[in-house]
Amino acid sequence: MEPPPSIEIIKVEDELHICPKCGYKDGFHSSFIRANSDKDNIMKSSRALYRVILICPECGARYDVGWTCTLTQ
């Protein structure tokens, strides 16, 4: 199995629903990458911080637009 493509950091202007790489126009899938794997983190016991990554369903390009979220463990 191929490794996923690298994550490109992009800025959201007015709207982001078209893939900058291939032009797919129907939005993105999302994935989450743990951002705070530091064991000394205060939130470690109950919540973890994740980067939200957008994935083009057509070409597989991955984008980081600067969103994060916390998820309860």
mmCIF file as gemmi writes it, N, C-alpha and C atoms, coordinates in Angstrom:
data_model
loop_
_atom_site.group_PDB
_atom_site.id
_atom_site.type_symbol
_atom_site.label_atom_id
_atom_site.label_alt_id
_atom_site.label_comp_id
_atom_site.label_asym_id
_atom_site.label_entity_id
_atom_site.label_seq_id
_atom_site.pdbx_PDB_ins_code
_atom_site.Cartn_x
_atom_site.Cartn_y
_atom_site.Cartn_z
_atom_site.occupancy
_atom_site.B_iso_or_equiv
_atom_site.pdbx_formal_charge
_atom_site.auth_seq_id
_atom_site.auth_asym_id
_atom_site.pdbx_PDB_model_num
ATOM 1 N N . MET Axp A 1 ? 0.832 -1.172 0 1 0 ? 1 A 1
ATOM 2 C CA . MET Axp A 1 ? 0 0 0 1 0 ? 1 A 1
ATOM 3 C C . MET Axp A 1 ? 0.883 1.244 0 1 0 ? 1 A 1
ATOM 4 N N . GLU Axp A 2 ? 0.527 2.221 -0.821 1 0 ? 2 A 1
ATOM 5 C CA . GLU Axp A 2 ? 1.281 3.459 -0.928 1 0 ? 2 A 1
ATOM 6 C C . GLU Axp A 2 ? 1.096 4.333 0.3 1 0 ? 2 A 1
ATOM 7 N N . PRO Axp A 3 ? 2.142 5.052 0.706 1 0 ? 3 A 1
ATOM 8 C CA . PRO Axp A 3 ? 1.945 6.005 1.813 1 0 ? 3 A 1
ATOM 9 C C . PRO Axp A 3 ? 1.059 7.149 1.326 1 0 ? 3 A 1
ATOM 10 N N . PRO Axp A 4 ? 0.324 7.793 2.243 1 0 ? 4 A 1
ATOM 11 C CA . PRO Axp A 4 ? -0.521 8.903 1.812 1 0 ? 4 A 1
ATOM 12 C C . PRO Axp A 4 ? 0.328 10.067 1.322 1 0 ? 4 A 1
ATOM 13 N N . PRO Axp A 5 ? -0.243 10.904 0.446 1 0 ? 5 A 1
ATOM 14 C CA . PRO Axp A 5 ? 0.523 12.065 -0.013 1 0 ? 5 A 1
ATOM 15 C C . PRO Axp A 5 ? 0.83 12.999 1.151 1 0 ? 5 A 1
ATOM 16 N N . SER Axp A 6 ? 1.866 13.806 0.988 1 0 ? 6 A 1
ATOM 17 C CA . SER Axp A 6 ? 2.214 14.748 2.046 1 0 ? 6 A 1
ATOM 18 C C . SER Axp A 6 ? 1.078 15.751 2.242 1 0 ? 6 A 1
ATOM 19 N N . ILE Axp A 7 ? 1.079 16.384 3.396 1 0 ? 7 A 1
ATOM 20 C CA . ILE Axp A 7 ? 0.03 17.339 3.735 1 0 ? 7 A 1
ATOM 21 C C . ILE Axp A 7 ? 0.502 18.734 3.347 1 0 ? 7 A 1
ATOM 22 N N . GLU Axp A 8 ? -0.283 19.404 2.511 1 0 ? 8 A 1
ATOM 23 C CA . GLU Axp A 8 ? 0.027 20.762 2.082 1 0 ? 8 A 1
ATOM 24 C C . GLU Axp A 8 ? -0.73 21.752 2.969 1 0 ? 8 A 1
ATOM 25 N N . ILE Axp A 9 ? -0.038 22.736 3.482 1 0 ? 9 A 1
ATOM 26 C CA . ILE Axp A 9 ? -0.685 23.776 4.28 1 0 ? 9 A 1
ATOM 27 C C . ILE Axp A 9 ? -1.203 24.834 3.319 1 0 ? 9 A 1
ATOM 28 N N . ILE Axp A 10 ? -2.519 25.095 3.394 1 0 ? 10 A 1
ATOM 29 C CA . ILE Axp A 10 ? -3.109 26.098 2.519 1 0 ? 10 A 1
ATOM 30 C C . ILE Axp A 10 ? -3.956 27.065 3.341 1 0 ? 10 A 1
ATOM 31 N N . LYS Axp A 11 ? -4.187 28.232 2.779 1 0 ? 11 A 1
ATOM 32 C CA . LYS Axp A 11 ? -4.995 29.256 3.433 1 0 ? 11 A 1
ATOM 33 C C . LYS Axp A 11 ? -6.388 29.247 2.805 1 0 ? 11 A 1
ATOM 34 N N . VAL Axp A 12 ? -7.423 29.316 3.645 1 0 ? 12 A 1
ATOM 35 C CA . VAL Axp A 12 ? -8.791 29.394 3.143 1 0 ? 12 A 1
ATOM 36 C C . VAL Axp A 12 ? -9.096 30.857 2.861 1 0 ? 12 A 1
ATOM 37 N N . GLU Axp A 13 ? -9.512 31.137 1.655 1 0 ? 13 A 1
ATOM 38 C CA . GLU Axp A 13 ? -9.893 32.508 1.294 1 0 ? 13 A 1
ATOM 39 C C . GLU Axp A 13 ? -11.367 32.696 1.64 1 0 ? 13 A 1
ATOM 40 N N . ASP Axp A 14 ? -12.243 32.867 0.659 1 0 ? 14 A 1
ATOM 41 C CA . ASP Axp A 14 ? -13.672 33.063 0.907 1 0 ? 14 A 1
ATOM 42 C C . ASP Axp A 14 ? -14.387 31.737 1.173 1 0 ? 14 A 1
ATOM 43 N N . GLU Axp A 15 ? -13.962 30.701 0.485 1 0 ? 15 A 1
ATOM 44 C CA . GLU Axp A 15 ? -14.621 29.398 0.593 1 0 ? 15 A 1
ATOM 45 C C . GLU Axp A 15 ? -13.642 28.333 0.108 1 0 ? 15 A 1
ATOM 46 N N . LEU Axp A 16 ? -13.763 27.132 0.633 1 0 ? 16 A 1
ATOM 47 C CA . LEU Axp A 16 ? -12.903 26.03 0.179 1 0 ? 16 A 1
ATOM 48 C C . LEU Axp A 16 ? -13.77 24.806 -0.038 1 0 ? 16 A 1
ATOM 49 N N . HIS Axp A 17 ? -14.105 24.534 -1.284 1 0 ? 17 A 1
ATOM 50 C CA . HIS Axp A 17 ? -14.817 23.302 -1.616 1 0 ? 17 A 1
ATOM 51 C C . HIS Axp A 17 ? -14.273 22.692 -2.901 1 0 ? 17 A 1
ATOM 52 N N . ILE Axp A 18 ? -13.356 23.395 -3.56 1 0 ? 18 A 1
ATOM 53 C CA . ILE Axp A 18 ? -12.734 22.904 -4.788 1 0 ? 18 A 1
ATOM 54 C C . ILE Axp A 18 ? -11.288 22.54 -4.493 1 0 ? 18 A 1
ATOM 55 N N . CYS Axp A 19 ? -10.881 21.346 -4.882 1 0 ? 19 A 1
ATOM 56 C CA . CYS Axp A 19 ? -9.507 20.896 -4.657 1 0 ? 19 A 1
ATOM 57 C C . CYS Axp A 19 ? -8.54 21.718 -5.512 1 0 ? 19 A 1
ATOM 58 N N . PRO Axp A 20 ? -7.55 22.363 -4.871 1 0 ? 20 A 1
ATOM 59 C CA . PRO Axp A 20 ? -6.576 23.146 -5.625 1 0 ? 20 A 1
ATOM 60 C C . PRO Axp A 20 ? -5.729 22.303 -6.585 1 0 ? 20 A 1
ATOM 61 N N . LYS Axp A 21 ? -5.585 21.016 -6.299 1 0 ? 21 A 1
ATOM 62 C CA . LYS Axp A 21 ? -4.728 20.153 -7.13 1 0 ? 21 A 1
ATOM 63 C C . LYS Axp A 21 ? -5.442 19.654 -8.381 1 0 ? 21 A 1
ATOM 64 N N . CYS Axp A 22 ? -6.663 19.11 -8.221 1 0 ? 22 A 1
ATOM 65 C CA . CYS Axp A 22 ? -7.317 18.466 -9.369 1 0 ? 22 A 1
ATOM 66 C C . CYS Axp A 22 ? -8.607 19.15 -9.827 1 0 ? 22 A 1
ATOM 67 N N . GLY Axp A 23 ? -9.126 20.103 -9.032 1 0 ? 23 A 1
ATOM 68 C CA . GLY Axp A 23 ? -10.33 20.817 -9.425 1 0 ? 23 A 1
ATOM 69 C C . GLY Axp A 23 ? -11.631 20.14 -9.037 1 0 ? 23 A 1
ATOM 70 N N . TYR Axp A 24 ? -11.573 19.042 -8.289 1 0 ? 24 A 1
ATOM 71 C CA . TYR Axp A 24 ? -12.794 18.372 -7.814 1 0 ? 24 A 1
ATOM 72 C C . TYR Axp A 24 ? -13.641 19.385 -7.059 1 0 ? 24 A 1
ATOM 73 N N . LYS Axp A 25 ? -14.959 19.435 -7.35 1 0 ? 25 A 1
ATOM 74 C CA . LYS Axp A 25 ? -15.793 20.527 -6.852 1 0 ? 25 A 1
ATOM 75 C C . LYS Axp A 25 ? -16.778 20.167 -5.751 1 0 ? 25 A 1
ATOM 76 N N . ASP Axp A 26 ? -16.786 18.964 -5.246 1 0 ? 26 A 1
ATOM 77 C CA . ASP Axp A 26 ? -17.816 18.567 -4.289 1 0 ? 26 A 1
ATOM 78 C C . ASP Axp A 26 ? -17.328 18.405 -2.858 1 0 ? 26 A 1
ATOM 79 N N . GLY Axp A 27 ? -16.332 19.175 -2.453 1 0 ? 27 A 1
ATOM 80 C CA . GLY Axp A 27 ? -15.895 19.157 -1.061 1 0 ? 27 A 1
ATOM 81 C C . GLY Axp A 27 ? -14.844 18.117 -0.743 1 0 ? 27 A 1
ATOM 82 N N . PHE Axp A 28 ? -14.664 17.88 0.548 1 0 ? 28 A 1
ATOM 83 C CA . PHE Axp A 28 ? -13.562 17.059 1.032 1 0 ? 28 A 1
ATOM 84 C C . PHE Axp A 28 ? -14.014 16.058 2.083 1 0 ? 28 A 1
ATOM 85 N N . HIS Axp A 29 ? -13.238 15.009 2.229 1 0 ? 29 A 1
ATOM 86 C CA . HIS Axp A 29 ? -13.337 14.121 3.386 1 0 ? 29 A 1
ATOM 87 C C . HIS Axp A 29 ? -12.447 14.735 4.464 1 0 ? 29 A 1
ATOM 88 N N . SER Axp A 30 ? -12.531 14.233 5.675 1 0 ? 30 A 1
ATOM 89 C CA . SER Axp A 30 ? -11.661 14.756 6.721 1 0 ? 30 A 1
ATOM 90 C C . SER Axp A 30 ? -10.996 13.62 7.488 1 0 ? 30 A 1
ATOM 91 N N . SER Axp A 31 ? -9.853 13.926 8.042 1 0 ? 31 A 1
ATOM 92 C CA . SER Axp A 31 ? -9.166 12.987 8.928 1 0 ? 31 A 1
ATOM 93 C C . SER Axp A 31 ? -8.566 13.794 10.064 1 0 ? 31 A 1
ATOM 94 N N . PHE Axp A 32 ? -8.102 13.109 11.083 1 0 ? 32 A 1
ATOM 95 C CA . PHE Axp A 32 ? -7.6 13.764 12.274 1 0 ? 32 A 1
ATOM 96 C C . PHE Axp A 32 ? -6.232 13.202 12.615 1 0 ? 32 A 1
ATOM 97 N N . ILE Axp A 33 ? -5.283 14.096 12.869 1 0 ? 33 A 1
ATOM 98 C CA . ILE Axp A 33 ? -3.928 13.697 13.249 1 0 ? 33 A 1
ATOM 99 C C . ILE Axp A 33 ? -3.652 14.27 14.631 1 0 ? 33 A 1
ATOM 100 N N . ARG Axp A 34 ? -3.276 13.414 15.553 1 0 ? 34 A 1
ATOM 101 C CA . ARG Axp A 34 ? -3.018 13.862 16.929 1 0 ? 34 A 1
ATOM 102 C C . ARG Axp A 34 ? -1.919 14.915 16.93 1 0 ? 34 A 1
ATOM 103 N N . ALA Axp A 35 ? -2.202 16.029 17.58 1 0 ? 35 A 1
ATOM 104 C CA . ALA Axp A 35 ? -1.264 17.15 17.599 1 0 ? 35 A 1
ATOM 105 C C . ALA Axp A 35 ? -0.496 17.254 18.9 1 0 ? 35 A 1
ATOM 106 N N . ASN Axp A 36 ? -1.02 16.697 19.975 1 0 ? 36 A 1
ATOM 107 C CA . ASN Axp A 36 ? -0.35 16.842 21.278 1 0 ? 36 A 1
ATOM 108 C C . ASN Axp A 36 ? -0.025 15.485 21.883 1 0 ? 36 A 1
ATOM 109 N N . SER Axp A 37 ? 0.947 14.823 21.315 1 0 ? 37 A 1
ATOM 110 C CA . SER Axp A 37 ? 1.323 13.514 21.849 1 0 ? 37 A 1
ATOM 111 C C . SER Axp A 37 ? 2.267 13.642 23.046 1 0 ? 37 A 1
ATOM 112 N N . ASP Axp A 38 ? 2.53 14.865 23.474 1 0 ? 38 A 1
ATOM 113 C CA . ASP Axp A 38 ? 3.402 15.142 24.614 1 0 ? 38 A 1
ATOM 114 C C . ASP Axp A 38 ? 2.794 14.56 25.896 1 0 ? 38 A 1
ATOM 115 N N . LYS Axp A 39 ? 3.523 13.712 26.568 1 0 ? 39 A 1
ATOM 116 C CA . LYS Axp A 39 ? 2.997 13.049 27.773 1 0 ? 39 A 1
ATOM 117 C C . LYS Axp A 39 ? 2.796 13.995 28.946 1 0 ? 39 A 1
ATOM 118 N N . ASP Axp A 40 ? 3.434 15.146 28.933 1 0 ? 40 A 1
ATOM 119 C CA . ASP Axp A 40 ? 3.291 16.093 30.037 1 0 ? 40 A 1
ATOM 120 C C . ASP Axp A 40 ? 2.146 17.081 29.816 1 0 ? 40 A 1
ATOM 121 N N . ASN Axp A 41 ? 1.378 16.874 28.784 1 0 ? 41 A 1
ATOM 122 C CA . ASN Axp A 41 ? 0.297 17.794 28.473 1 0 ? 41 A 1
ATOM 123 C C . ASN Axp A 41 ? -0.791 17.716 29.537 1 0 ? 41 A 1
ATOM 124 N N . ILE Axp A 42 ? -1.294 18.868 29.983 1 0 ? 42 A 1
ATOM 125 C CA . ILE Axp A 42 ? -2.335 18.936 31.011 1 0 ? 42 A 1
ATOM 126 C C . ILE Axp A 42 ? -3.617 18.246 30.556 1 0 ? 42 A 1
ATOM 127 N N . MET Axp A 43 ? -3.951 18.35 29.266 1 0 ? 43 A 1
ATOM 128 C CA . MET Axp A 43 ? -5.208 17.797 28.757 1 0 ? 43 A 1
ATOM 129 C C . MET Axp A 43 ? -5.13 16.298 28.489 1 0 ? 43 A 1
ATOM 130 N N . LYS Axp A 44 ? -3.971 15.701 28.602 1 0 ? 44 A 1
ATOM 131 C CA . LYS Axp A 44 ? -3.743 14.313 28.206 1 0 ? 44 A 1
ATOM 132 C C . LYS Axp A 44 ? -4.739 13.318 28.775 1 0 ? 44 A 1
ATOM 133 N N . SER Axp A 45 ? -5.132 13.468 30.022 1 0 ? 45 A 1
ATOM 134 C CA . SER Axp A 45 ? -5.957 12.453 30.656 1 0 ? 45 A 1
ATOM 135 C C . SER Axp A 45 ? -7.374 12.39 30.113 1 0 ? 45 A 1
ATOM 136 N N . SER Axp A 46 ? -7.942 13.501 29.666 1 0 ? 46 A 1
ATOM 137 C CA . SER Axp A 46 ? -9.325 13.467 29.223 1 0 ? 46 A 1
ATOM 138 C C . SER Axp A 46 ? -9.537 13.906 27.785 1 0 ? 46 A 1
ATOM 139 N N . ARG Axp A 47 ? -8.657 14.749 27.259 1 0 ? 47 A 1
ATOM 140 C CA . ARG Axp A 47 ? -8.846 15.243 25.904 1 0 ? 47 A 1
ATOM 141 C C . ARG Axp A 47 ? -7.53 15.249 25.142 1 0 ? 47 A 1
ATOM 142 N N . ALA Axp A 48 ? -7.635 15.111 23.836 1 0 ? 48 A 1
ATOM 143 C CA . ALA Axp A 48 ? -6.456 15.184 22.987 1 0 ? 48 A 1
ATOM 144 C C . ALA Axp A 48 ? -6.733 16.188 21.88 1 0 ? 48 A 1
ATOM 145 N N . LEU Axp A 49 ? -5.714 16.93 21.501 1 0 ? 49 A 1
ATOM 146 C CA . LEU Axp A 49 ? -5.823 17.909 20.438 1 0 ? 49 A 1
ATOM 147 C C . LEU Axp A 49 ? -5.461 17.253 19.117 1 0 ? 49 A 1
ATOM 148 N N . TYR Axp A 50 ? -6.276 17.486 18.102 1 0 ? 50 A 1
ATOM 149 C CA . TYR Axp A 50 ? -6.057 16.91 16.779 1 0 ? 50 A 1
ATOM 150 C C . TYR Axp A 50 ? -6.052 17.995 15.721 1 0 ? 50 A 1
ATOM 151 N N . ARG Axp A 51 ? -5.21 17.84 14.716 1 0 ? 51 A 1
ATOM 152 C CA . ARG Axp A 51 ? -5.264 18.67 13.51 1 0 ? 51 A 1
ATOM 153 C C . ARG Axp A 51 ? -6.312 18.067 12.599 1 0 ? 51 A 1
ATOM 154 N N . VAL Axp A 52 ? -7.151 18.913 12.002 1 0 ? 52 A 1
ATOM 155 C CA . VAL Axp A 52 ? -8.156 18.445 11.05 1 0 ? 52 A 1
ATOM 156 C C . VAL Axp A 52 ? -7.541 18.551 9.661 1 0 ? 52 A 1
ATOM 157 N N . ILE Axp A 53 ? -7.475 17.437 8.954 1 0 ? 53 A 1
ATOM 158 C CA . ILE Axp A 53 ? -6.88 17.38 7.628 1 0 ? 53 A 1
ATOM 159 C C . ILE Axp A 53 ? -7.988 17.114 6.606 1 0 ? 53 A 1
ATOM 160 N N . LEU Axp A 54 ? -8.025 17.918 5.549 1 0 ? 54 A 1
ATOM 161 C CA . LEU Axp A 54 ? -9 17.733 4.478 1 0 ? 54 A 1
ATOM 162 C C . LEU Axp A 54 ? -8.376 16.875 3.389 1 0 ? 54 A 1
ATOM 163 N N . ILE Axp A 55 ? -9.16 15.91 2.881 1 0 ? 55 A 1
ATOM 164 C CA . ILE Axp A 55 ? -8.669 14.985 1.866 1 0 ? 55 A 1
ATOM 165 C C . ILE Axp A 55 ? -9.587 15.042 0.655 1 0 ? 55 A 1
ATOM 166 N N . CYS Axp A 56 ? -9.005 15.265 -0.518 1 0 ? 56 A 1
ATOM 167 C CA . CYS Axp A 56 ? -9.794 15.277 -1.747 1 0 ? 56 A 1
ATOM 168 C C . CYS Axp A 56 ? -10.201 13.84 -2.085 1 0 ? 56 A 1
ATOM 169 N N . PRO Axp A 57 ? -11.507 13.571 -2.239 1 0 ? 57 A 1
ATOM 170 C CA . PRO Axp A 57 ? -11.936 12.208 -2.559 1 0 ? 57 A 1
ATOM 171 C C . PRO Axp A 57 ? -11.566 11.777 -3.983 1 0 ? 57 A 1
ATOM 172 N N . GLU Axp A 58 ? -11.249 12.735 -4.83 1 0 ? 58 A 1
ATOM 173 C CA . GLU Axp A 58 ? -10.912 12.427 -6.221 1 0 ? 58 A 1
ATOM 174 C C . GLU Axp A 58 ? -9.436 12.063 -6.394 1 0 ? 58 A 1
ATOM 175 N N . CYS Axp A 59 ? -8.538 12.94 -5.917 1 0 ? 59 A 1
ATOM 176 C CA . CYS Axp A 59 ? -7.108 12.713 -6.169 1 0 ? 59 A 1
ATOM 177 C C . CYS Axp A 59 ? -6.326 12.319 -4.918 1 0 ? 59 A 1
ATOM 178 N N . GLY Axp A 60 ? -6.931 12.439 -3.736 1 0 ? 60 A 1
ATOM 179 C CA . GLY Axp A 60 ? -6.26 12.048 -2.499 1 0 ? 60 A 1
ATOM 180 C C . GLY Axp A 60 ? -5.358 13.104 -1.895 1 0 ? 60 A 1
ATOM 181 N N . ALA Axp A 61 ? -5.293 14.303 -2.501 1 0 ? 61 A 1
ATOM 182 C CA . ALA Axp A 61 ? -4.465 15.375 -1.943 1 0 ? 61 A 1
ATOM 183 C C . ALA Axp A 61 ? -4.937 15.688 -0.527 1 0 ? 61 A 1
ATOM 184 N N . ARG Axp A 62 ? -3.985 16.011 0.358 1 0 ? 62 A 1
ATOM 185 C CA . ARG Axp A 62 ? -4.318 16.297 1.762 1 0 ? 62 A 1
ATOM 186 C C . ARG Axp A 62 ? -3.918 17.728 2.088 1 0 ? 62 A 1
ATOM 187 N N . TYR Axp A 63 ? -4.814 18.414 2.805 1 0 ? 63 A 1
ATOM 188 C CA . TYR Axp A 63 ? -4.613 19.826 3.106 1 0 ? 63 A 1
ATOM 189 C C . TYR Axp A 63 ? -4.816 20.104 4.591 1 0 ? 63 A 1
ATOM 190 N N . ASP Axp A 64 ? -3.945 20.936 5.133 1 0 ? 64 A 1
ATOM 191 C CA . ASP Axp A 64 ? -4.068 21.44 6.499 1 0 ? 64 A 1
ATOM 192 C C . ASP Axp A 64 ? -4.419 22.91 6.372 1 0 ? 64 A 1
ATOM 193 N N . VAL Axp A 65 ? -5.621 23.288 6.838 1 0 ? 65 A 1
ATOM 194 C CA . VAL Axp A 65 ? -6.058 24.686 6.75 1 0 ? 65 A 1
ATOM 195 C C . VAL Axp A 65 ? -5.993 25.378 8.111 1 0 ? 65 A 1
ATOM 196 N N . GLY Axp A 66 ? -5.359 24.729 9.09 1 0 ? 66 A 1
ATOM 197 C CA . GLY Axp A 66 ? -5.154 25.34 10.394 1 0 ? 66 A 1
ATOM 198 C C . GLY Axp A 66 ? -6.236 25.045 11.41 1 0 ? 66 A 1
ATOM 199 N N . TRP Axp A 67 ? -7.155 24.149 11.107 1 0 ? 67 A 1
ATOM 200 C CA . TRP Axp A 67 ? -8.211 23.805 12.06 1 0 ? 67 A 1
ATOM 201 C C . TRP Axp A 67 ? -7.689 22.776 13.052 1 0 ? 67 A 1
ATOM 202 N N . THR Axp A 68 ? -8.114 22.902 14.3 1 0 ? 68 A 1
ATOM 203 C CA . THR Axp A 68 ? -7.845 21.881 15.305 1 0 ? 68 A 1
ATOM 204 C C . THR Axp A 68 ? -9.133 21.612 16.056 1 0 ? 68 A 1
ATOM 205 N N . CYS Axp A 69 ? -9.183 20.475 16.717 1 0 ? 69 A 1
ATOM 206 C CA . CYS Axp A 69 ? -10.319 20.15 17.571 1 0 ? 69 A 1
ATOM 207 C C . CYS Axp A 69 ? -9.822 19.283 18.721 1 0 ? 69 A 1
ATOM 208 N N . THR Axp A 70 ? -10.589 19.271 19.79 1 0 ? 70 A 1
ATOM 209 C CA . THR Axp A 70 ? -10.274 18.379 20.902 1 0 ? 70 A 1
ATOM 210 C C . THR Axp A 70 ? -11.287 17.263 20.908 1 0 ? 70 A 1
ATOM 211 N N . LEU Axp A 71 ? -10.829 16.076 21.193 1 0 ? 71 A 1
ATOM 212 C CA . LEU Axp A 71 ? -11.683 14.909 21.259 1 0 ? 71 A 1
ATOM 213 C C . LEU Axp A 71 ? -11.508 14.277 22.632 1 0 ? 71 A 1
ATOM 214 N N . THR Axp A 72 ? -12.591 13.907 23.247 1 0 ? 72 A 1
ATOM 215 C CA . THR Axp A 72 ? -12.547 13.249 24.549 1 0 ? 72 A 1
ATOM 216 C C . THR Axp A 72 ? -12.077 11.819 24.348 1 0 ? 72 A 1
ATOM 217 N N . GLN Axp A 73 ? -11.166 11.402 25.176 1 0 ? 73 A 1
ATOM 218 C CA . GLN Axp A 73 ? -10.606 10.044 25.078 1 0 ? 73 A 1
ATOM 219 C C . GLN Axp A 73 ? -11.444 9.055 25.845 1 0 ? 73 A 1
